[in-house]
Amino acid sequence: MLIKWIITALLLVILYQLFYALFVMLKGAEKSKNMSKILGKRVIFSLIVVLCITLSSQAGLFNFNPKPNSKSHTQTQTNIATQHQQNANTKQLPETQNVD
């Protein structure tokens, strides 16, 4: 349970740094070096969050949703349409009459 609080706190810090960098960016160009440091910290905190989630899932601290049973899907075809002769010729053939 403690790991979930830690991850939540790190995500909130990431959001704070993201909006703070936006504020610095809108403030002016003289602080662009400061903004790059803030965004760099955000990337490091994001990496820490991903590592925490990965390591805690490997350690069994998280119970993710289980995978569904992978049964092969069988499809049955019902013959509800009448069969017709297929022809590659798309021209309409003229009707012929037998004259006796």
TORPA-4810 file (N, C-alpha, C, O; in nm, 3 decimals):
<nodes>
NODE_1_0.082_-0.119_0.000_0.000_0.000_0.000_0.087_0.126_0.000_0.050_0.228_-0.059_M
NODE_2_0.201_0.118_0.066_0.291_0.233_0.071_0.345_0.268_-0.067_0.364_0.385_-0.099_L
NODE_3_0.370_0.166_-0.149_0.424_0.191_-0.283_0.324_0.268_-0.369_0.363_0.348_-0.454_I
NODE_4_0.194_0.245_-0.347_0.092_0.319_-0.423_0.094_0.467_-0.384_0.075_0.553_-0.470_K
NODE_5_0.115_0.496_-0.257_0.123_0.635_-0.213_0.248_0.702_-0.269_0.244_0.819_-0.307_W
NODE_6_0.356_0.629_-0.275_0.481_0.684_-0.329_0.465_0.716_-0.477_0.506_0.823_-0.523_I
NODE_7_0.405_0.625_-0.552_0.384_0.646_-0.696_0.289_0.764_-0.719_0.311_0.845_-0.809_I
NODE_8_0.183_0.774_-0.638_0.090_0.886_-0.651_0.159_1.018_-0.623_0.137_1.116_-0.693_T
NODE_9_0.244_1.022_-0.519_0.317_1.144_-0.487_0.413_1.182_-0.600_0.426_1.300_-0.635_A
NODE_10_0.481_1.083_-0.657_0.571_1.112_-0.769_0.496_1.165_-0.890_0.544_1.255_-0.959_L
NODE_11_0.377_1.110_-0.917_0.297_1.159_-1.029_0.252_1.303_-1.006_0.247_1.383_-1.099_L
NODE_12_0.218_1.336_-0.882_0.180_1.474_-0.852_0.299_1.569_-0.867_0.282_1.682_-0.914_L
NODE_13_0.418_1.524_-0.829_0.538_1.606_-0.849_0.564_1.627_-0.998_0.603_1.736_-1.039_V
NODE_14_0.542_1.524_-1.078_0.561_1.535_-1.222_0.464_1.638_-1.279_0.504_1.722_-1.361_I
NODE_15_0.338_1.634_-1.238_0.240_1.732_-1.286_0.278_1.874_-1.243_0.266_1.969_-1.321_L
NODE_16_0.324_1.888_-1.118_0.365_2.019_-1.071_0.481_2.073_-1.155_0.480_2.189_-1.195_Y
NODE_17_0.580_1.989_-1.183_0.695_2.033_-1.261_0.655_2.066_-1.405_0.710_2.158_-1.465_Q
NODE_18_0.561_1.993_-1.458_0.515_2.020_-1.594_0.449_2.158_-1.603_0.479_2.235_-1.694_L
NODE_19_0.361_2.188_-1.509_0.293_2.317_-1.512_0.387_2.430_-1.473_0.372_2.542_-1.521_F
NODE_20_0.482_2.403_-1.386_0.580_2.506_-1.350_0.669_2.540_-1.470_0.703_2.656_-1.492_Y
NODE_21_0.706_2.438_-1.548_0.783_2.463_-1.670_0.701_2.543_-1.770_0.756_2.628_-1.841_A
NODE_22_0.571_2.517_-1.777_0.486_2.596_-1.866_0.483_2.742_-1.821_0.490_2.833_-1.903_L
NODE_23_0.473_2.763_-1.691_0.473_2.900_-1.638_0.605_2.971_-1.669_0.605_3.088_-1.709_F
NODE_24_0.717_2.900_-1.652_0.849_2.959_-1.681_0.861_2.988_-1.830_0.919_3.090_-1.869_V
NODE_25_0.808_2.900_-1.913_0.816_2.920_-2.058_0.735_3.043_-2.100_0.780_3.120_-2.185_M
NODE_26_0.619_3.062_-2.041_0.537_3.177_-2.076_0.590_3.307_-2.018_0.560_3.415_-2.067_L
NODE_27_0.670_3.295_-1.913_0.724_3.415_-1.847_0.827_3.486_-1.933_0.827_3.609_-1.940_K
NODE_28_0.915_3.410_-1.999_1.013_3.475_-2.083_1.124_3.382_-2.124_1.138_3.272_-2.071_G
NODE_29_1.204_3.428_-2.220_1.310_3.345_-2.277_1.435_3.345_-2.191_1.519_3.256_-2.208_A
NODE_30_1.452_3.441_-2.100_1.573_3.444_-2.019_1.581_3.330_-1.918_1.687_3.303_-1.863_E
NODE_31_1.470_3.264_-1.894_1.467_3.154_-1.800_1.461_3.018_-1.870_1.420_2.919_-1.810_K
NODE_32_1.502_3.013_-1.996_1.490_2.888_-2.072_1.582_2.779_-2.016_1.550_2.661_-2.025_S
NODE_33_1.696_2.819_-1.960_1.785_2.720_-1.899_1.719_2.658_-1.776_1.733_2.538_-1.752_K
NODE_34_1.649_2.740_-1.700_1.578_2.691_-1.583_1.466_2.595_-1.625_1.442_2.494_-1.559_N
NODE_35_1.398_2.628_-1.735_1.290_2.543_-1.783_1.342_2.407_-1.826_1.277_2.306_-1.800_M
NODE_36_1.458_2.402_-1.890_1.512_2.274_-1.933_1.551_2.188_-1.814_1.540_2.066_-1.819_S
NODE_37_1.597_2.251_-1.706_1.627_2.176_-1.584_1.501_2.118_-1.523_1.500_2.004_-1.475_K
NODE_38_1.394_2.196_-1.524_1.267_2.149_-1.468_1.214_2.032_-1.549_1.169_1.932_-1.493_I
NODE_39_1.218_2.044_-1.682_1.171_1.934_-1.766_1.261_1.812_-1.755_1.213_1.699_-1.765_L
NODE_40_1.391_1.833_-1.733_1.481_1.720_-1.712_1.448_1.646_-1.583_1.454_1.523_-1.579_G
NODE_41_1.414_1.721_-1.478_1.373_1.658_-1.353_1.245_1.578_-1.372_1.229_1.471_-1.314_K
NODE_42_1.155_1.631_-1.454_1.029_1.560_-1.479_1.055_1.427_-1.548_0.990_1.327_-1.517_R
NODE_43_1.149_1.425_-1.642_1.183_1.301_-1.711_1.242_1.200_-1.613_1.212_1.081_-1.619_V
NODE_44_1.327_1.248_-1.521_1.387_1.158_-1.422_1.279_1.102_-1.330_1.280_0.983_-1.299_I
NODE_45_1.186_1.187_-1.284_1.079_1.137_-1.199_0.988_1.039_-1.274_0.939_0.943_-1.214_F
NODE_46_0.966_1.063_-1.403_0.886_0.968_-1.483_0.956_0.834_-1.492_0.891_0.730_-1.485_S
NODE_47_1.087_0.836_-1.509_1.163_0.711_-1.513_1.155_0.638_-1.379_1.143_0.515_-1.376_L
NODE_48_1.162_0.713_-1.269_1.151_0.652_-1.137_1.014_0.587_-1.118_1.004_0.479_-1.060_I
NODE_49_0.908_0.653_-1.166_0.772_0.597_-1.155_0.762_0.466_-1.234_0.708_0.367_-1.184_V
NODE_50_0.813_0.466_-1.356_0.808_0.344_-1.438_0.887_0.232_-1.372_0.842_0.117_-1.371_V
NODE_51_1.003_0.263_-1.319_1.082_0.161_-1.249_1.012_0.110_-1.125_1.015_-0.010_-1.097_L
NODE_52_0.948_0.198_-1.049_0.874_0.155_-0.929_0.760_0.061_-0.965_0.740_-0.041_-0.899_C
NODE_53_0.687_0.095_-1.069_0.574_0.011_-1.111_0.626_-0.124_-1.160_0.569_-0.228_-1.126_I
NODE_54_0.732_-0.123_-1.240_0.786_-0.249_-1.293_0.840_-0.337_-1.183_0.810_-0.457_-1.178_T
NODE_55_0.921_-0.280_-1.093_0.980_-0.360_-0.987_0.876_-0.410_-0.887_0.886_-0.523_-0.839_L
NODE_56_0.778_-0.328_-0.856_0.676_-0.373_-0.762_0.585_-0.478_-0.823_0.534_-0.565_-0.751_S
NODE_57_0.563_-0.472_-0.952_0.483_-0.578_-1.015_0.561_-0.709_-1.021_0.503_-0.816_-1.008_S
NODE_58_0.692_-0.700_-1.042_0.775_-0.821_-1.041_0.785_-0.880_-0.900_0.796_-1.002_-0.885_Q
NODE_59_0.781_-0.795_-0.798_0.789_-0.842_-0.661_0.654_-0.892_-0.609_0.648_-0.950_-0.500_A
NODE_60_0.548_-0.871_-0.684_0.417_-0.919_-0.644_0.340_-0.823_-0.555_0.244_-0.863_-0.490_G
NODE_61_0.380_-0.696_-0.552_0.310_-0.599_-0.470_0.183_-0.549_-0.536_0.090_-0.504_-0.468_L
NODE_62_0.178_-0.556_-0.667_0.059_-0.516_-0.742_-0.008_-0.639_-0.799_0.059_-0.733_-0.843_F
NODE_63_-0.139_-0.639_-0.798_-0.216_-0.744_-0.864_-0.288_-0.680_-0.982_-0.396_-0.622_-0.968_N
NODE_64_-0.227_-0.691_-1.097_-0.288_-0.635_-1.216_-0.403_-0.725_-1.260_-0.419_-0.837_-1.211_F
NODE_65_-0.482_-0.676_-1.352_-0.592_-0.757_-1.404_-0.536_-0.880_-1.472_-0.440_-0.871_-1.549_N
NODE_66_-0.595_-0.997_-1.445_-0.544_-1.119_-1.509_-0.577_-1.122_-1.657_-0.672_-1.059_-1.703_P
NODE_67_-0.496_-1.196_-1.729_-0.522_-1.213_-1.871_-0.643_-1.304_-1.889_-0.660_-1.400_-1.814_K
NODE_68_-0.727_-1.275_-1.987_-0.840_-1.365_-2.011_-0.792_-1.498_-2.069_-0.685_-1.507_-2.128_P
NODE_69_-0.875_-1.599_-2.049_-0.840_-1.729_-2.106_-0.838_-1.718_-2.257_-0.933_-1.671_-2.320_N
NODE_70_-0.728_-1.761_-2.314_-0.712_-1.747_-2.458_-0.758_-1.875_-2.526_-0.677_-1.960_-2.564_S
NODE_71_-0.887_-1.888_-2.540_-0.943_-2.000_-2.614_-0.956_-1.958_-2.759_-0.990_-1.844_-2.790_K
NODE_72_-0.929_-2.053_-2.847_-0.942_-2.019_-2.988_-1.090_-2.006_-3.022_-1.173_-2.088_-2.982_S
NODE_73_-1.119_-1.905_-3.095_-1.256_-1.877_-3.134_-1.291_-1.958_-3.258_-1.223_-1.948_-3.360_H
NODE_74_-1.395_-2.036_-3.249_-1.440_-2.112_-3.365_-1.562_-2.043_-3.422_-1.654_-2.003_-3.350_T
NODE_75_-1.560_-2.030_-3.551_-1.667_-1.962_-3.620_-1.741_-2.062_-3.705_-1.681_-2.134_-3.785_Q
NODE_76_-1.871_-2.067_-3.688_-1.952_-2.158_-3.768_-2.027_-2.078_-3.873_-2.078_-1.969_-3.846_T
NODE_77_-2.032_-2.134_-3.991_-2.099_-2.065_-4.101_-2.232_-2.134_-4.126_-2.238_-2.256_-4.140_Q
NODE_78_-2.334_-2.056_-4.132_-2.465_-2.109_-4.164_-2.499_-2.073_-4.307_-2.477_-1.960_-4.350_T
NODE_79_-2.552_-2.167_-4.379_-2.587_-2.144_-4.519_-2.731_-2.096_-4.527_-2.824_-2.175_-4.542_N
NODE_80_-2.748_-1.967_-4.516_-2.882_-1.910_-4.525_-2.910_-1.854_-4.664_-3.025_-1.830_-4.700_I
NODE_81_-2.806_-1.832_-4.740_-2.824_-1.779_-4.875_-2.823_-1.896_-4.973_-2.758_-1.998_-4.951_A
NODE_82_-2.896_-1.879_-5.082_-2.897_-1.983_-5.185_-2.770_-1.972_-5.266_-2.722_-1.863_-5.296_T
NODE_83_-2.717_-2.086_-5.303_-2.595_-2.090_-5.381_-2.627_-2.052_-5.526_-2.731_-2.090_-5.579_Q
NODE_84_-2.539_-1.978_-5.587_-2.555_-1.944_-5.728_-2.421_-1.966_-5.797_-2.315_-1.964_-5.735_H
NODE_85_-2.431_-1.987_-5.926_-2.311_-2.013_-6.003_-2.235_-1.882_-6.021_-2.290_-1.780_-6.062_Q
NODE_86_-2.108_-1.888_-5.989_-2.027_-1.769_-6.002_-1.956_-1.771_-6.136_-1.906_-1.875_-6.180_Q
NODE_87_-1.953_-1.656_-6.199_-1.895_-1.644_-6.329_-1.808_-1.517_-6.330_-1.849_-1.413_-6.279_N
NODE_88_-1.690_-1.528_-6.387_-1.602_-1.413_-6.393_-1.647_-1.313_-6.498_-1.604_-1.198_-6.496_A
NODE_89_-1.733_-1.355_-6.588_-1.782_-1.268_-6.693_-1.888_-1.176_-6.634_-1.985_-1.223_-6.573_N
NODE_90_-1.872_-1.047_-6.650_-1.967_-0.953_-6.591_-2.071_-0.906_-6.692_-2.165_-0.834_-6.655_T
NODE_91_-2.056_-0.945_-6.818_-2.155_-0.905_-6.919_-2.280_-0.989_-6.901_-2.275_-1.107_-6.866_K
NODE_92_-2.393_-0.924_-6.927_-2.519_-0.995_-6.921_-2.532_-1.080_-7.047_-2.527_-1.028_-7.159_Q
NODE_93_-2.549_-1.209_-7.030_-2.563_-1.298_-7.145_-2.705_-1.289_-7.201_-2.802_-1.284_-7.125_L
NODE_94_-2.717_-1.286_-7.336_-2.854_-1.279_-7.394_-2.925_-1.414_-7.374_-2.863_-1.521_-7.374_P
NODE_95_-3.055_-1.403_-7.358_-3.133_-1.524_-7.338_-3.156_-1.591_-7.474_-3.178_-1.523_-7.574_E
NODE_96_-3.149_-1.720_-7.476_-3.169_-1.793_-7.599_-3.296_-1.876_-7.586_-3.330_-1.925_-7.479_T
NODE_97_-3.364_-1.889_-7.700_-3.485_-1.969_-7.703_-3.465_-2.083_-7.801_-3.404_-2.066_-7.907_Q
NODE_98_-3.515_-2.197_-7.765_-3.513_-2.311_-7.855_-3.638_-2.311_-7.941_-3.749_-2.310_-7.889_N
NODE_99_-3.618_-2.311_-8.071_-3.731_-2.314_-8.162_-3.744_-2.453_-8.219_-3.650_-2.501_-8.283_V
NODE_100_-3.855_-2.519_-8.197_-3.876_-2.655_-8.248_-3.960_-2.655_-8.368_-3.988_-2.761_-8.423_D
</nodes>
